[in-house]
């Protein structure tokens, strides 16, 4: 590679000419990442995501539950309470609003990424773009309380549909991350691969600690499949690192007030163990 200003020979990983100091883009480069979000911001986004994850169970006559956190008011009986119906409607509205809150969290995350080559990341996605996939994921999390074995096929079908929605949201996120130093990214992971990782992760829980190594492998798979025309991502974390950091994060979250500090520390480690590798005109694989 030659300097466009003085025609001096340059190494493939040079960022500036050693003769005249002219800045150049290296033919092959590795960019290290960092994350500079604040604990207060982490707390805000955690509270918002927890808010849209609340689910209110309706009386047994209706048999529907929404999202993740089960709240059982004392007035639940054989007939729906007007207050309970109102709480359920609000939980549905919040669940749908989660698409825009998630998009806002993605935008905040990208804005606070820092790159060793002084590049920047912008997120251009909007919640309305994934509303259909988001609703599919919400529906997949419903519990229809059908008696076994009639309810088993429905639960399996909803799980598979929810996984399809998750994959498309992941593709949407990666596809709307714009790096100032390249032409953007796309996610090339397939549904079958994601399903296989989900099954392996579920089985690894039975080994007590094996899930950490599976999560590390999933991180490498996700990074490897997020790439552009001239760049590719790499995740360098390993199972033992994920294991002890996760245990420490959970234990340090017990006082509650430490939660934003702990998970900011955890997020920074994940980001710092991710690199962007590129080569002009030829994707590094």
Steps between C-alpha positions, in 0.01 A plus 500: 500500500632845404434842649274699264695818580870407484478145356700353789455130574269435795424195709152352454401597855626862482266785590743778393798536271830477689660743253251786469243416767213487250205304655405185311256217552688175559454210265452274797400633839360398837280750683443462875174608660398650832174620655465828689143493629429623853340302787207745511427436133523125556251529787257698283502246218474208742192658659340564160562145381367363829189715460415357159569149631226502763223250443161507671314169521129512428250284692492128418195552279716691250830312530739757350824637641723769356879508497741417782423612856191340653303736724205340681266762651295379799171576325538223240189286511261321270389825335733756348552807716472836317828608659666178394370539147639855491838379630506229234420751222777730623745210505411422138557864400836501680597173335437650154686817599796276573591508128573874521671469838724225365587715198588785737724270704678389181554863398638586845731197495646582158555866587711403801724256316860613464742375233879495506509653149270789608214373286145530628183294484151631430177306528230590248229249592150600616260306718228493236727299271493200734152540647372188325795287612477648850130411529583149378755466783242628749240252375758221518541575871128468575382212718166366382475256791367220283499159669767250397548341256282733286703807591844353420482542118384861542783579744758352262356685201497832687859445617618438143312808375648710779849384404430604140398844626816522710719420199336772291538756780868405521538546124323836527734616776821402322377634167429844646838546669694739280875532555670816378801296386312249280184437300295342777431148622261213438424189703532172311411249773221256411190388685621139523829615656320716756263217587794264546673743735179547699460123543866460596474785751193341659675162531818662636310635801480140623880499533480792749794692350509389136266783395788749531700324227189477282440875546859568397450288188173683424685830535761384249227379263310829518814709450621283212167541320482878545714629217519745213673527166840572653472420871408218737446486875679267741407410857792387715332413831526144632279290721690531828501881468125509443443257787678689775388842380137388488521355851663819631242717321209305652646506851585870479145575381350380827530845669287635208664846502811345346313356199575778247871507595536122481329456164683798353823322600371179340394676178835677470679166523283354221566801277873507576525136399353576159718623214437612145737351247516625144689486175448735208322326215511162670297383800698343780337165589 
